[in-house]
Amino acid sequence: MLYFSEIEGKKIETEDKIEIGFLEDLVFLASAQPKVTKLVIRSLNKEKIILPFQYVVKINSSIVIKKLYNMAVLVENELFLKKNLLDKQIIDIVGNKIVRVNDVSLQEKISINHYEWYLTGVDVGLFGILRTLKIESFFINCMRFFGIHIAPNLLPWGLIQPLELSRGHVKLNKKEEKLQNLRPEDLADYLEKTNETNVRKFLKILDKNYAAEVVSNLNINYQRSLFQHWEPDKSASVLEMIHPEEAVDILLAISKKRREEILHLVEQQTQEELQLLISLSRTSIGNKLTTEFLTVPSNFTVNDVISSIKKNTADFGFFAAIYVINEKKQLIGVFNLHELLMHNLDTPVYKFMIQNIIEIRLTTPIEIAVRKMLHYRLPAIPVVNNDKQILGIVTFDQVVDYISQKM
Amino acid sequence: MSTQEHSSTQSVLFSFKTRLLIFFSIFGPATITAMADNDAAGVATYSLVGAKFGYSMLFILLIITFLLAITQEMGVRIAIVTGKGLGDIIRERYGVTMSVFVFVGLFIANTGTVIANLSAIKITAGMFNINSTFFLICIITIATIFIIKGNYKTNQNIFLLSGFFYLTYIVSAFKARPDWNLAISSVFIPQNMHFSKEFIFAAIAVLGTTITPWGQFFVHSYVLDKKIKIDDLKYTQIETYFGAFLTDFFSFFMIVATASTLYAHKISLVSGEQAALAIKPFAGELASVLFGFGILNAGFMGLVVVSLTTAYAFSEFFGVEGSLDKSFGKSKTFYIIFIMQLLIAALIVNIPSVSLFRIVFFTQSLNGILLPAMFFFLLTASNNKDMMGKYINSKWYNYIAIISSIVIIIAAMFTVISNVLGLSNIGG
């Protein structure tokens, strides 16, 4: 993640180290996908150069552009970041003044052939101002010294009406009262798009509870690297605040040495609970998993489902529930055969599916899985990954052995 | 007389009536700002220079009236044409760094001004045997209630009522039985002026108490909050000139009241607030009480208007809702800044070890630093064709505005430099 305040005035040079000038402004498309299309450069002899973004190679201590480049002119629907967005008044949908744009956050998208920047949101908090004044980290350290944590206040791009922006207003599509701080899940999504250094930097300034929620929403790779890098005491304090099952997932993902260090610092009661869960997890669910299950999209009708059953489940050894997924293949609902048969042939499944899904993860100890199945009287329980995508199911048949051993 | 003539006379009459109505509908902001420029600190300064230099200072008033009219008019015009406050303009054109610096400077300087007003109230209340702490608490509570609860119109009317009480100075001045011929002629023809170091400092102090950064901010924001339409711009301009005249009309009587008593009898004042008691032997009980009441009233007006300026400026710089017409819930930050400004000043004024003299000194210097910046913003904005369109400064007006600004800036720099070097001794 980049902030405009951090790149404004950055040196621009070509790949063979010829200095061109300094970054003055960015040009972006006023749309739902606010791609940065051009750079405005103040050249060494004070001339203004507008450079198409496709010539940008990378950004480090300076912005590197290709050796050969052409200049450009503005096209329709393009706006200047600094001139048209930064420092402007933000109003909500009914015209109440809310705050000004203190900074703009950008995100790099890197693939083999493409290098692109997108605007991701506007910083409307105190940090945006402090960052421009170059005293952000000083302030954060001071606050931390007094034990105060302030959450950054970002408005995601999705809240801003692009059409109004072209008319010179920074207008939101919501009323002020409905505008809450970014939800932890959204922030986690947002952070996953940036690199780990930024994630760490970001989490450092968050309020502990909020940070813990954000951490638990990150994917396991991020979680692993965070806990591998953090001081053990910091890790421990975050662990205490997130759900024990999730904490175990994370602990199992990091090195054993590190795990011991962290666990050692966790508060006694939580520590015992986590230890227990870890020991249970050695009897993991992995070998109990079956991939014999049926998923359907939520717009399938009963009729569609029945033909899908006929087509796909002929060789299933066990069949009790049908799982509903969305476009991202995430599990969003479930229903059993009885419920299916009770509805008309043309009823779509989303009308009757159960959305409150009981699920487990790969790292869930088998004992907990069994407990859940017994408690909710489930013939099978779905196993999902961190993105809520279904990996398989654990059926009652497969845990019967385990139960009889315990009895 | 033919019918046609008759009807045209009527239409002239009618349109005069309409114009008068429009004038009264837009009347308020510039006059109130002008009145508030004569806050308690202002009254103290006028009393002091009146006592020390007599009528000779009156000629300076004429110049100040002119400067005030020109500078306030620019602010009012920019506000009505662009629909933006001075804070909005600074933020959008010069970015967040400049905004933070100007706001912090303004906040500190305004705290100083509010402190000066609070302490004037305190001293005056003390002289009339009123429990000053209790009185301060009452005044702050009342100010807070009517700012939060009242809308723009209520507040404007309270300010105007408060402005009405400035008439007390006229009574005090008449009771002092001055030499009216000399007084009035001193305004237009410099008389008995001695360009000593003290005189120059005093003149600059008078200028500095009338033309202030907060005054520029306030008139801008307050006109904006009234939501005056661009069609009525010329009425507001007339009001601005009227307001500038009114400020110094009252200043004239303040100076006359002390000049004809204290200066005439060679009695020196330690501080301006004592003027109310000091004129008693010469002007009588009524004049003294009215003068004291005038200071209380001016102090009240000053502390409310200056705190309000801080709140307006914050809202503009940082883009939160800030209007007297919005409820507390809708404009929370605005009202909280107002209350904070008052409370911080009230807290400092009640610390016994704090030297008021130093605070006033420091405030003067800070205002002196801020003023040049203010005029830079005003002049660049009022000369910006994109923002102002056809309402841009005309060529001659611009020359006058630039010369006025330079005079004010030189005076301001003079204050700063001499304060830093420790040359000035006015107010002591």
Interface residues (C-beta under 8 A of the other chain):
Chain A: L86 D87 K88 Q89 I90 N96 K97 I98 V99 R100 N102 G128 I129 T132 L133
Chain B: D88 R91 E92 G95 V96 T97 S99 V100 S315 F317 F318 G319 V320 E321 G322 K330
